[in-house]
């Protein structure tokens, strides 16, 4: 179609089908592929458009962040990496904090890679090679292990070192694939907008991800080398052992130094000088691992057997101490650099700290649970002191205790916040209902109560901000307490001595915490698989994956790939094509779809933007993204988006929506907007439900929509018709952004 109006609809994280988005049964794909494509009603259908003269089209991106069961498993176990990657985008709006926040987030992300390597080494080297293979009772009936039992310790460690090395190689290989998947979707050659949000669509992340990948692979192999060398040095370090340890330390220091130099690591894609440095560092670490394994096989010095793998527990504990120090440093930077104006510091300026502390806490919990579950599998009720019955490292015991404590206290605080905030939330909800439904019939009392309850629940979203800060602080404190493991004490010993709590109670709590972690991991796996097979289920669970993978990988290269690297340029290209054919384009985005469109509008040239209108509904741009990512989505970004579309922008919101909300002003019909000028015309609040009285043609009252899409509502159709009319009015193209 040329010379008309195309209404391009973009769905949210609910993963609605194209038929639902277009409200048509017969559809056909007109561009894109199976993962992300553009669809229209079939030409022979009796109704192929929306309003008169408007052609409907939908962009379905829901399969970009989703995939197979294997992909879901990867998302679950790489969730700490994903959270660490999101944290780097949550810096304060103060530009002076960017370099420090980037450096600290990237080093913390590196510690997660080191932590995973130590966990795998703990299973392969400590539990199996060092403990189980030294115990005939542990090897009995296990032919898959006994073939190596009885051999020299050096040989056992060298052979089992292939396990963590293989895992490192596998994740290295898998993380290479996403860069090839989206290589056909390039950002614009010339930046149109200077706002930081435009980086989501303009940034070709693969060069940076490649550099980070090389650094993390180098650090992973260096961590494996240090673990082996620490065990070898327990009975006397030879000159070769010391030399190898020094070289390994230099590799790790080089990795950290590169991550702490954002101007170097963030160089443009065309600047390939650093790529050779990072690849050389990676190659050096791999060669060094081969040399270390050879050293284990050829060194004739005796081994000190028994107990835990020498140096492993101390290495693990010092890693936790390092993570605690980095978290404390990040907190200081965020507090020092936060915007001190009133009501403009979301999450008290600690958003990045909260998320990265959660990532560290989850990574520690994952690692501890893996080691504990394997130890439990191998144990077989062996006598204390024999084989693996000596127990997992103390640091993991403290880690599980800290995680359990953080979850338990957070749940208690959440319960108290629900009870304390309930009267206030219900008072506000009652006032809204009284204004929306004056003089209701007596029989509508139960329905009015349901509406009040829906509004009160929706308003609890704001209470999640301090709750997230509470959990982040507790998670960081939990990591800090692992340092007590350096004193060779267990939680039961300390708590019994100073708090007078029986050791059995503490031991039970730690065991319960371990099973709680296992249940959470299992729940995430099941939830992730069902999220892509059940649309209603995905509305609740799939949100985590879709929101987390929206941001490009800038901290951890092994995080799941970013789908916006394809979706935003693809949308910009399609809109530009439609406008070049003489069409005007009405963009409609629900929920997270409005975020995609916000980033897309910043990619459009002024000539294209002058032929575009924007209709958002259930949008979390201000309510969630503005709080979590203040440096990228703020009032300036929203105003630039409005300017680029000539303020042909309508945002529909409801009080019953727990995710979406207003963008510029929360005024209701009949009230004066809190802003002046064109922004005052953007937000339009919808009464929800439309009525509390059952209509004569129905047996139930109108439903409470909440966060549901609005495409079938008359209010949506009316706003769309208005914007289509305004697209026909002559306007000057917006000025090029600063």
C-alpha positions as CSV (number, residue, x, y, z in Angstrom):
1,X,0.0,0.0,0.0
2,X,1.3,3.5,-0.8
3,X,0.0,6.9,0.1
4,X,-2.1,5.8,3.1
5,X,-1.5,5.2,6.8
6,X,0.0,2.0,8.2
7,X,-0.7,1.2,11.8
8,X,2.3,-0.8,13.0
9,X,1.6,-2.6,16.3
10,X,4.3,-3.9,18.6
11,X,3.3,-6.3,21.4
12,X,4.7,-6.4,24.9
13,X,6.4,-9.1,27.0
14,X,3.2,-11.2,27.1
15,X,4.2,-12.7,23.8
16,X,0.8,-12.3,22.3
17,X,0.2,-13.9,18.9
18,X,0.0,-11.9,15.8
19,X,-3.7,-12.8,15.4
20,X,-4.3,-11.3,18.9
21,X,-2.3,-8.1,18.2
22,X,-4.1,-7.5,14.9
23,X,-7.4,-8.8,16.1
24,X,-7.7,-10.8,12.8
25,X,-7.7,-14.6,12.2
26,X,-6.1,-14.7,8.8
27,X,-2.7,-13.1,8.6
28,X,0.4,-13.3,6.3
29,X,4.0,-12.4,6.9
30,X,5.3,-9.5,4.8
31,X,8.8,-9.1,6.1
32,X,11.3,-10.6,8.6
33,X,11.6,-14.2,9.6
34,X,10.2,-16.7,12.1
35,X,12.0,-15.1,15.1
36,X,11.0,-11.5,14.4
37,X,8.7,-10.6,11.5
38,X,6.1,-8.2,10.2
39,X,2.6,-9.4,9.6
40,X,-0.6,-8.1,8.0
41,X,-4.1,-9.5,7.5
42,X,-4.4,-11.5,4.3
43,X,-5.3,-9.4,1.2
44,X,-8.4,-11.5,0.4
45,X,-9.9,-10.9,3.9
46,X,-13.0,-8.8,4.1
47,X,-11.4,-6.6,6.8
48,X,-7.7,-5.9,6.3
49,X,-7.4,-2.6,8.1
50,X,-8.3,-0.7,11.2
51,X,-9.9,2.7,10.7
52,X,-10.9,3.7,7.2
53,X,-7.8,4.1,5.0
54,X,-5.5,2.5,7.6
55,X,-3.6,-0.7,7.0
56,X,-2.8,-2.9,10.0
57,X,0.6,-4.4,10.5
58,X,2.2,-6.1,13.5
59,X,5.8,-6.7,14.5
60,X,6.2,-9.9,16.5
61,X,9.5,-10.0,18.4
62,X,8.6,-12.5,21.1
63,X,10.7,-15.3,19.7
64,X,13.9,-13.3,19.6
65,X,14.7,-13.7,23.4
66,X,13.2,-17.1,23.6
67,X,14.2,-20.5,22.1
68,X,14.5,-24.2,22.8
69,X,14.7,-26.0,26.2
70,X,18.5,-25.9,26.0
71,X,18.2,-22.1,25.6
72,X,15.9,-21.9,28.6
73,X,18.3,-23.9,30.7
74,X,21.1,-21.6,29.7
75,X,19.0,-18.6,30.7
76,X,18.4,-20.0,34.1
77,X,22.0,-20.9,34.9
78,X,23.4,-17.7,33.3
79,X,20.9,-15.6,35.2
80,X,23.6,-14.1,37.4
81,X,25.5,-13.0,34.2
82,X,22.3,-11.5,32.9
83,X,21.7,-9.5,36.0
84,X,25.3,-8.3,36.1
85,X,24.9,-7.1,32.6
86,X,21.7,-5.2,33.4
87,X,23.3,-3.5,36.4
88,X,25.8,-1.7,34.3
89,X,22.9,0.2,32.5
90,X,21.4,1.2,35.9
91,X,24.0,3.9,36.7
92,X,22.9,7.3,38.0
93,X,22.1,10.0,35.5
94,X,25.2,11.9,36.7
95,X,27.8,11.5,33.8
96,X,30.6,11.7,36.3
97,X,29.7,8.3,37.7
98,X,29.8,6.4,34.3
99,X,33.5,5.4,34.2
100,X,33.6,4.1,37.8
101,X,30.3,2.3,37.6
102,X,31.3,0.6,34.4
103,X,34.6,-0.5,35.8
104,X,33.2,-1.8,39.1
105,X,30.3,-3.6,37.4
106,X,32.7,-5.3,34.9
107,X,35.1,-6.4,37.5
108,X,32.2,-7.8,39.6
109,X,31.0,-9.6,36.4
110,X,34.5,-11.1,36.1
111,X,34.3,-12.4,39.6
112,X,31.1,-14.3,38.6
113,X,33.1,-16.1,35.9
114,X,35.8,-16.9,38.4
115,X,33.2,-18.1,40.9
116,X,31.7,-20.5,38.3
117,X,35.1,-21.9,37.4
118,X,35.9,-22.4,41.1
119,X,32.5,-24.2,41.5
120,X,33.3,-26.6,38.6
121,X,36.8,-27.1,39.9
122,X,35.4,-27.8,43.3
123,X,33.3,-30.6,41.9
124,X,35.9,-32.1,39.5
125,X,39.2,-31.4,41.4
126,X,38.2,-31.3,45.1
127,X,35.3,-33.6,45.4
128,X,36.2,-36.2,42.8
129,X,39.9,-36.1,42.0
130,X,41.1,-35.2,45.5
131,X,38.5,-36.8,47.9
132,X,36.5,-39.5,46.2
133,X,39.3,-41.1,44.3
134,X,41.3,-41.4,47.5
135,X,38.5,-43.3,49.1
136,X,37.8,-47.0,48.1
137,X,34.3,-46.8,49.6
138,X,33.5,-43.8,47.5
139,X,34.7,-45.5,44.4
140,X,33.0,-48.8,45.1
141,X,30.4,-49.6,42.3
142,X,31.3,-46.5,40.3
143,X,33.1,-47.7,37.3
144,X,32.9,-44.3,35.7
145,X,35.3,-43.1,38.5
146,X,37.2,-46.2,39.7
147,X,39.2,-46.4,36.4
148,X,41.2,-43.4,37.7
149,X,41.3,-44.4,41.3
150,X,44.7,-45.5,42.8
151,X,46.7,-43.4,40.3
152,X,49.0,-40.6,41.4
153,X,47.4,-37.4,42.6
154,X,49.0,-35.4,39.8
155,X,47.5,-37.6,37.1
156,X,44.1,-37.5,38.7
157,X,44.1,-33.7,38.9
158,X,45.5,-33.3,35.4
159,X,42.8,-35.5,33.9
160,X,39.9,-34.0,35.9
161,X,41.2,-30.5,35.0
162,X,39.8,-31.2,31.6
163,X,36.3,-30.9,32.9
164,X,36.4,-27.2,33.9
165,X,38.6,-26.6,30.8
166,X,35.9,-28.2,28.6
167,X,33.1,-26.1,30.3
168,X,35.1,-22.9,29.7
169,X,35.5,-23.9,26.0
170,X,31.8,-24.8,25.6
171,X,30.5,-21.5,27.0
172,X,33.2,-19.6,24.9
173,X,31.9,-21.4,21.8
174,X,28.2,-20.8,22.6
175,X,28.7,-17.1,23.4
176,X,30.2,-16.6,19.9
177,X,27.0,-17.6,18.2
178,X,24.7,-14.6,19.0
179,X,27.1,-12.2,17.2
180,X,26.6,-14.0,14.0
181,X,22.8,-14.3,14.5
182,X,22.2,-10.5,14.3
183,X,25.0,-9.5,12.0
184,X,22.5,-8.6,9.2
185,X,20.9,-6.0,11.4
186,X,23.3,-3.1,11.6
187,X,22.7,0.2,13.4
188,X,22.5,3.4,11.4
189,X,25.8,4.6,9.9
190,X,25.2,8.1,11.4
191,X,23.8,8.7,14.8
192,X,20.5,10.7,14.7
193,X,20.1,11.3,18.4
194,X,22.6,12.2,21.0
195,X,20.6,10.9,23.9
196,X,22.1,7.8,25.7
197,X,18.9,5.7,25.1
198,X,19.8,5.9,21.4
199,X,22.8,3.7,22.1
200,X,20.6,0.7,22.4
201,X,19.8,0.9,18.7
202,X,23.0,2.5,17.4
203,X,25.6,0.4,19.2
204,X,27.2,-2.5,17.4
205,X,28.0,-4.5,20.6
206,X,29.9,-7.4,19.1
207,X,33.4,-5.8,19.1
208,X,33.1,-5.0,22.8
209,X,31.5,-8.4,23.6
210,X,34.5,-10.0,21.7
211,X,37.0,-8.1,23.9
212,X,35.1,-9.0,27.1
213,X,34.9,-12.6,26.0
214,X,38.6,-12.9,25.5
215,X,39.2,-11.3,28.9
216,X,36.8,-13.6,30.7
217,X,38.2,-16.7,28.9
218,X,41.7,-15.7,30.0
219,X,40.6,-15.1,33.6
220,X,38.7,-18.4,33.6
221,X,41.8,-20.4,32.6
222,X,44.0,-18.4,34.9
223,X,41.6,-19.3,37.8
224,X,41.9,-23.0,36.9
225,X,45.7,-22.6,36.8
226,X,45.8,-20.9,40.3
227,X,43.7,-23.7,41.8
228,X,46.0,-26.4,40.5
229,X,49.2,-24.5,41.4
230,X,47.9,-23.8,45.0
231,X,47.4,-27.5,45.5
232,X,50.8,-28.3,44.1
233,X,52.5,-25.7,46.3
234,X,51.1,-27.1,49.5
235,X,54.1,-29.5,50.0
236,X,56.7,-27.0,49.0
237,X,56.7,-24.6,46.0
238,X,59.4,-25.2,43.5
239,X,60.9,-22.5,41.3
240,X,58.8,-23.6,38.4
241,X,55.6,-23.6,40.5
242,X,56.3,-20.1,41.8
243,X,57.1,-18.8,38.2
244,X,53.9,-20.2,36.9
245,X,51.9,-18.7,39.7
246,X,53.5,-15.3,39.1
247,X,52.7,-15.4,35.4
248,X,49.1,-16.5,36.2
249,X,48.8,-13.6,38.6
250,X,50.0,-11.2,35.9
251,X,47.3,-12.5,33.5
252,X,44.6,-11.9,36.1
253,X,45.9,-8.5,36.9
254,X,46.0,-7.6,33.2
255,X,42.3,-8.8,32.8
256,X,41.3,-6.5,35.7
257,X,43.3,-3.6,34.4
258,X,41.7,-3.7,31.0
259,X,38.2,-3.8,32.5
260,X,39.1,-0.8,34.7
261,X,39.9,1.3,31.6
262,X,36.5,2.1,29.9
263,X,38.0,4.5,27.3
264,X,40.2,1.6,26.1
265,X,37.8,-1.3,26.3
266,X,34.9,0.7,24.8
267,X,36.7,1.8,21.7
268,X,34.8,2.0,18.5
269,X,34.3,-1.1,16.4
270,X,36.7,0.2,13.7
271,X,39.5,0.4,16.3
272,X,40.9,-3.1,16.3
273,X,44.1,-2.5,18.2
274,X,42.8,-3.7,21.5
275,X,41.3,-6.8,19.9
276,X,44.8,-8.2,19.3
277,X,45.8,-7.5,22.9
278,X,42.8,-9.3,24.4
279,X,43.3,-12.3,22.0
280,X,46.9,-12.5,23.0
281,X,46.0,-12.5,26.6
282,X,43.5,-15.3,26.0
283,X,46.0,-17.3,24.1
284,X,48.6,-16.8,26.8
285,X,46.2,-18.1,29.4
286,X,45.4,-21.2,27.4
287,X,49.0,-22.0,26.8
288,X,49.7,-21.4,30.5
289,X,47.0,-24.0,31.4
290,X,48.7,-26.6,29.2
291,X,52.0,-25.9,30.9
292,X,50.5,-26.1,34.4
293,X,48.9,-29.4,33.6
294,X,52.2,-30.7,32.2
295,X,53.9,-29.5,35.4
296,X,51.5,-31.5,37.5
297,X,52.2,-34.7,35.5
298,X,56.0,-34.3,35.6
299,X,56.7,-32.9,39.0
300,X,58.0,-35.8,41.2
301,X,57.4,-34.0,44.6
302,X,55.0,-35.9,46.9
303,X,51.5,-34.7,47.6
304,X,49.9,-33.8,50.9
305,X,46.7,-35.9,50.8
306,X,43.6,-35.7,53.0
307,X,41.1,-33.0,53.8
308,X,40.1,-30.4,51.2
309,X,42.1,-29.6,48.1
310,X,45.0,-27.4,49.4
311,X,44.4,-23.7,48.9
312,X,40.8,-24.2,47.4
313,X,38.9,-23.1,50.5
314,X,41.1,-20.0,51.0
315,X,40.9,-19.1,47.3
316,X,37.1,-19.3,47.5
317,X,36.9,-17.2,50.6
318,X,39.2,-14.5,49.3
319,X,37.0,-14.3,46.2
320,X,34.0,-13.6,48.4
321,X,36.0,-11.0,50.3
322,X,36.9,-9.4,47.0
323,X,33.3,-9.3,45.9
324,X,32.3,-7.7,49.2
325,X,34.9,-5.0,48.8
326,X,33.8,-4.3,45.2
327,X,30.2,-4.1,46.3
328,X,31.1,-1.7,49.0
329,X,33.1,0.5,46.6
330,X,30.2,0.5,44.1
331,X,27.8,1.6,46.9
332,X,30.1,4.5,47.8
333,X,30.4,5.6,44.2
334,X,26.6,5.5,43.6
335,X,25.8,7.4,46.8
336,X,28.5,10.0,46.2
337,X,27.5,10.6,42.5
338,X,23.7,10.3,42.9
339,X,21.4,13.2,42.0
340,X,20.7,14.9,45.3
341,X,17.6,16.7,44.1
342,X,14.4,15.5,45.9
343,X,12.4,12.7,44.3
344,X,14.9,12.2,41.4
345,X,17.1,9.4,42.9
346,X,15.3,6.2,42.1
347,X,16.2,3.3,44.4
348,X,18.1,5.9,46.5
349,X,20.6,5.9,43.6
350,X,21.6,2.3,44.4
351,X,19.9,0.6,41.5
352,X,23.1,-0.9,40.0
353,X,24.3,-2.0,43.5
354,X,21.0,-3.8,44.2
355,X,21.0,-5.7,40.9
356,X,24.7,-6.6,40.9
357,X,24.5,-7.7,44.6
358,X,21.6,-9.9,43.6
359,X,23.6,-11.3,40.7
360,X,26.5,-12.1,43.1
361,X,24.2,-13.6,45.7
362,X,22.5,-15.8,43.1
363,X,25.9,-16.8,41.6
364,X,27.2,-17.8,45.0
365,X,24.0,-19.7,45.7
366,X,24.2,-21.6,42.4
367,X,27.8,-22.5,43.0
368,X,27.3,-23.6,46.6
369,X,24.3,-25.7,45.6
370,X,26.1,-27.5,42.8
371,X,29.0,-28.4,45.1
372,X,26.7,-29.5,47.9
373,X,24.4,-31.6,45.8
374,X,27.4,-33.4,44.1
375,X,28.9,-34.0,47.6
376,X,25.6,-35.4,48.8
377,X,25.5,-37.7,45.8
378,X,29.0,-39.0,46.3
379,X,28.9,-39.3,50.1
380,X,27.0,-42.5,50.8
381,X,27.0,-41.9,54.5
382,X,30.8,-42.4,54.7
383,X,32.4,-42.2,58.2
384,X,33.3,-38.6,59.1
385,X,36.8,-37.8,57.9
386,X,36.8,-40.3,55.1
387,X,36.5,-39.3,51.5
388,X,34.2,-36.5,50.8
389,X,32.5,-36.8,54.2
390,X,34.9,-34.2,55.4
391,X,32.3,-31.8,53.9
392,X,32.2,-29.0,51.3
393,X,34.4,-25.9,51.8
394,X,33.4,-23.7,54.8
395,X,33.0,-20.7,52.4
396,X,30.1,-22.5,50.7
397,X,28.5,-23.2,54.0
398,X,28.6,-19.6,54.9
399,X,27.4,-18.7,51.5
400,X,24.3,-20.8,51.8
401,X,23.7,-19.5,55.3
402,X,23.9,-15.9,54.0
403,X,21.6,-16.5,51.1
404,X,19.0,-18.2,53.3
405,X,19.2,-15.3,55.8
406,X,18.8,-12.7,53.0
407,X,15.8,-14.4,51.5
408,X,14.1,-15.0,54.9
409,X,14.6,-11.5,56.2
410,X,13.4,-10.0,52.9
411,X,10.3,-12.1,53.0
412,X,9.6,-10.9,56.5
413,X,10.1,-7.3,55.5
414,X,7.9,-7.8,52.5
415,X,5.1,-9.1,54.7
416,X,5.5,-6.2,57.0
417,X,5.5,-3.7,54.1
418,X,2.3,-5.3,52.7
419,X,0.6,-4.9,56.1
420,X,1.9,-1.4,56.9
421,X,1.2,0.0,53.5
422,X,-2.2,-1.6,53.1
423,X,-4.3,1.1,54.8
424,X,-2.7,3.9,52.8
425,X,-3.0,2.1,49.5
426,X,-6.7,1.3,50.2
427,X,-7.4,4.9,51.1
428,X,-6.0,6.1,47.8
429,X,-7.9,3.3,46.0
430,X,-11.1,4.2,47.7
431,X,-10.8,7.9,46.7
432,X,-10.1,6.9,43.1
433,X,-13.1,4.6,43.0
434,X,-15.4,7.2,44.6
435,X,-14.4,9.7,41.9
436,X,-14.7,7.3,39.0
437,X,-18.1,5.8,40.0
438,X,-20.2,8.4,41.9
439,X,-23.5,7.3,43.3
440,X,-23.2,3.6,42.4
441,X,-26.2,1.3,42.8
442,X,-26.2,-0.6,46.1
443,X,-25.8,-4.0,44.3
444,X,-22.4,-2.9,43.0
445,X,-20.8,-3.0,46.4
446,X,-18.9,-6.3,45.8
447,X,-17.7,-5.1,42.4
448,X,-16.5,-1.8,43.8
449,X,-14.5,-3.8,46.4
450,X,-12.8,-5.8,43.7
451,X,-11.8,-2.6,41.9
452,X,-10.4,-1.0,45.1
453,X,-8.4,-4.2,45.6
454,X,-7.0,-4.1,42.1
455,X,-5.9,-0.5,42.4
456,X,-4.4,-1.1,45.8
457,X,-2.4,-4.1,44.5
458,X,-1.2,-2.1,41.5
459,X,0.1,0.6,43.8
460,X,2.3,-1.8,45.6
461,X,4.8,-1.6,42.7
462,X,6.2,1.6,44.3
463,X,6.8,-0.3,47.5
464,X,9.1,-2.8,45.7
465,X,11.8,-0.1,45.4
466,X,12.9,-0.1,49.1
467,X,12.3,-3.9,49.3
468,X,14.8,-4.4,46.5
469,X,17.3,-2.2,48.4
470,X,16.8,-4.3,51.5
471,X,17.5,-7.5,49.6
472,X,20.5,-6.1,47.9
473,X,22.1,-4.9,51.2
474,X,21.4,-8.3,52.8
475,X,22.8,-10.1,49.8
476,X,26.0,-8.1,50.1
477,X,26.2,-8.7,53.8
478,X,25.7,-12.4,53.2
479,X,28.7,-12.4,50.9
480,X,30.7,-10.4,53.5
481,X,30.1,-13.0,56.2
482,X,31.8,-15.7,54.2
483,X,35.1,-14.1,55.2
484,X,34.6,-15.7,58.6
485,X,35.5,-18.9,56.9
486,X,39.1,-17.7,56.9
487,X,39.0,-18.3,60.7
488,X,38.1,-22.0,60.0
489,X,34.7,-21.6,61.7
490,X,31.3,-22.8,60.6
491,X,28.1,-20.8,61.1
492,X,26.8,-23.3,63.7
493,X,30.0,-22.7,65.8
494,X,29.8,-18.9,65.7
495,X,26.0,-18.6,66.3
496,X,26.0,-21.2,69.1
497,X,28.8,-19.4,70.8
498,X,27.6,-15.8,70.5
499,X,23.8,-16.1,70.0
500,X,23.2,-19.1,72.2
501,X,21.3,-20.8,69.4
502,X,21.7,-24.6,69.3
503,X,24.0,-25.8,66.6
504,X,21.4,-28.3,65.4
505,X,19.0,-25.5,64.6
506,X,21.6,-23.6,62.6
507,X,22.6,-26.8,60.7
508,X,18.9,-27.5,59.9
509,X,18.6,-23.9,58.6
510,X,21.6,-24.3,56.3
511,X,20.3,-27.6,55.0
512,X,16.9,-26.0,54.5
513,X,18.6,-23.1,52.7
514,X,20.4,-25.6,50.4
515,X,17.1,-27.3,49.4
516,X,15.5,-23.8,49.0
517,X,18.2,-22.9,46.5
518,X,17.6,-26.2,44.7
519,X,13.8,-25.5,44.6
520,X,14.4,-22.0,43.3
521,X,16.6,-23.3,40.5
522,X,14.1,-26.0,39.6
523,X,11.3,-23.5,39.7
524,X,13.2,-21.2,37.3
525,X,13.8,-24.1,34.9
526,X,10.2,-25.2,34.9
527,X,9.0,-21.6,34.7
528,X,11.4,-20.8,31.8
529,X,10.2,-23.8,29.8
530,X,6.5,-23.2,30.4
531,X,7.0,-19.5,29.7
532,X,7.5,-20.2,26.0
533,X,4.8,-22.8,25.8
534,X,1.9,-21.0,27.6
535,X,1.1,-17.4,26.8
536,X,-0.7,-16.7,30.1
537,X,2.3,-18.2,32.1
538,X,4.7,-16.1,30.1
539,X,2.9,-12.9,31.2
540,X,4.4,-13.5,34.6
541,X,7.6,-15.5,34.1
542,X,8.8,-14.6,30.7
543,X,9.1,-10.9,31.8
544,X,12.4,-11.6,33.4
545,X,14.0,-12.9,30.2
546,X,12.5,-10.3,27.9
547,X,13.4,-7.3,30.1
548,X,16.9,-8.6,31.0
549,X,17.9,-9.3,27.4
550,X,16.7,-5.9,26.1
551,X,20.0,-4.3,27.1
552,X,23.2,-4.9,25.1
553,X,25.9,-7.0,26.7
554,X,28.3,-4.4,28.2
555,X,29.5,-6.2,31.4
556,X,29.4,-9.9,31.0
557,X,30.0,-11.5,27.6
558,X,28.4,-14.9,28.6
559,X,25.0,-13.3,29.3
560,X,22.2,-14.2,27.0
561,X,22.2,-12.2,23.7
562,X,20.5,-8.9,23.4
563,X,17.5,-9.0,21.0
564,X,17.2,-5.2,20.8
565,X,20.3,-5.2,18.6
566,X,18.1,-6.6,16.0
567,X,14.6,-5.4,16.9
568,X,15.4,-1.7,17.1
569,X,17.3,-1.4,13.7
570,X,14.7,-3.7,12.1
571,X,11.8,-1.6,13.2
572,X,13.6,1.6,12.1
573,X,14.3,0.1,8.7
574,X,10.7,-1.0,8.2
575,X,9.3,2.4,9.3
576,X,11.7,4.2,7.0
577,X,10.7,1.9,4.1
578,X,7.0,2.5,4.7
579,X,7.5,6.3,4.8
580,X,9.6,6.2,1.6
581,X,6.7,4.5,-0.2
582,X,4.5,7.6,0.7
583,X,2.8,6.2,3.8
584,X,2.4,7.8,7.1
585,X,3.0,5.4,10.1
586,X,1.1,5.1,13.4
587,X,3.2,3.3,15.9
588,X,1.3,1.5,18.7
589,X,3.2,-0.2,21.5
590,X,1.9,-2.1,24.5
591,X,4.0,-2.5,27.6
592,X,7.6,-3.4,26.7
593,X,6.7,-2.7,23.0
594,X,6.5,0.9,23.9
595,X,10.1,0.8,25.1
596,X,11.2,-0.7,21.8
597,X,9.4,2.0,20.0
598,X,10.9,4.7,22.2
599,X,14.4,3.5,21.2
600,X,13.3,3.2,17.6
601,X,12.0,6.7,17.3
602,X,15.4,8.0,18.3
603,X,16.8,6.2,15.3
604,X,14.5,7.9,12.8
605,X,15.6,10.8,10.7
606,X,13.7,14.1,11.0
607,X,12.1,13.5,7.6
608,X,10.8,10.1,8.6
609,X,9.7,11.3,12.1
610,X,7.6,14.0,10.6
611,X,5.4,11.2,9.1
612,X,5.1,9.2,12.3
613,X,2.7,9.2,15.3
614,X,3.0,7.2,18.5
615,X,0.3,5.5,20.6
616,X,1.5,3.8,23.8
617,X,-0.5,1.8,26.3
618,X,0.5,0.0,29.5
619,X,3.9,1.7,29.1
620,X,6.5,1.2,31.8
621,X,8.8,3.9,30.4
622,X,8.4,6.3,33.4
623,X,7.2,4.0,36.1
624,X,9.8,1.3,35.9
625,X,12.4,2.1,33.3
626,X,12.7,5.7,34.5
627,X,13.4,4.4,38.0
628,X,15.7,1.6,37.1
629,X,17.7,3.2,34.2
630,X,17.7,7.0,35.0
631,X,20.7,7.7,32.8
632,X,18.9,6.3,29.7
633,X,15.2,7.0,30.2
634,X,14.4,10.4,31.8
635,X,12.3,13.4,31.1
636,X,14.7,14.7,28.5
637,X,14.5,11.4,26.6
638,X,10.7,11.4,26.7
639,X,10.6,15.0,25.5
640,X,13.0,14.3,22.6
641,X,10.8,11.3,21.5
642,X,7.7,13.6,21.6
643,X,9.5,16.3,19.6
644,X,10.7,13.8,17.0
645,X,7.1,12.7,16.2
646,X,5.8,16.3,16.3
647,X,4.0,15.6,19.7
648,X,1.6,13.3,17.9
649,X,1.7,11.0,20.9
650,X,-1.0,9.6,23.1
651,X,-0.3,7.4,26.2
652,X,-3.2,5.5,27.7
653,X,-2.9,4.3,31.3
654,X,-5.0,2.8,34.1
655,X,-4.8,2.9,37.8
656,X,-5.3,-0.8,37.9
657,X,-2.1,-1.4,35.9
658,X,0.8,-2.6,38.1
659,X,3.4,-2.1,35.4
660,X,2.4,0.7,33.0
661,X,1.6,4.3,34.0
662,X,1.6,7.9,33.0
663,X,4.7,9.5,31.3
664,X,4.4,13.3,31.8
665,X,1.5,14.0,34.1
666,X,-0.8,11.8,36.2
667,X,-3.8,14.2,35.8
668,X,-7.2,12.6,35.4
669,X,-10.1,13.8,33.3
670,X,-11.2,17.2,34.5
671,X,-8.0,17.9,36.3
672,X,-5.2,20.3,35.3
673,X,-2.0,18.7,34.0
674,X,1.2,19.1,36.1
675,X,3.2,20.1,33.0
676,X,2.7,22.7,30.4
677,X,3.0,22.7,26.6
678,X,2.7,19.7,24.3
679,X,3.6,17.1,27.0
680,X,0.4,18.0,28.8
681,X,-1.6,16.4,26.0
682,X,0.1,13.0,25.9
683,X,-1.2,11.2,29.0
684,X,-4.8,10.0,29.0
685,X,-6.1,8.0,32.0
686,X,-8.7,5.3,31.3
687,X,-11.3,4.4,33.9
688,X,-11.0,0.7,34.6
689,X,-13.3,-1.1,34.5
690,X,-15.5,0.9,32.1
691,X,-18.4,0.4,34.5
692,X,-19.3,-1.6,37.6
693,X,-22.9,-2.2,36.6
694,X,-23.7,-5.3,34.6
695,X,-25.0,-4.2,31.2
696,X,-28.5,-5.5,30.1
697,X,-26.8,-7.6,27.3
698,X,-24.5,-9.4,29.7
699,X,-24.6,-11.5,32.9
700,X,-21.3,-10.1,34.4
701,X,-19.9,-6.6,34.8
702,X,-17.2,-5.3,32.5
703,X,-13.8,-6.9,33.3
704,X,-10.9,-5.2,35.1
705,X,-8.3,-4.9,32.4
706,X,-5.2,-4.0,34.4
707,X,-2.2,-4.4,32.2
708,X,-4.0,-6.1,29.3
709,X,-3.6,-4.6,25.8
710,X,-6.1,-2.0,24.7
711,X,-6.4,-2.7,21.0
712,X,-10.0,-3.9,21.3
713,X,-11.1,-0.9,23.5
714,X,-13.0,2.0,22.0
715,X,-10.7,4.4,23.8
716,X,-7.7,2.9,21.9
717,X,-9.7,3.1,18.6
718,X,-10.6,6.7,19.3
719,X,-7.0,7.7,20.1
720,X,-5.8,5.9,16.9
721,X,-8.4,7.8,14.8
722,X,-7.3,11.1,16.3
723,X,-3.6,10.4,15.6
724,X,-4.4,9.3,12.0
725,X,-6.2,12.6,11.5
726,X,-3.3,14.5,12.9
727,X,-0.9,12.6,10.6
728,X,-2.8,14.3,7.7
729,X,-2.1,17.7,9.1
730,X,1.0,19.5,7.7
731,X,3.7,20.0,10.3
732,X,7.3,21.1,10.2
733,X,9.8,18.2,10.6
734,X,11.4,18.1,14.0
735,X,14.8,19.6,14.4
736,X,17.8,17.3,14.5
737,X,18.6,16.3,18.1
738,X,21.4,17.8,19.9
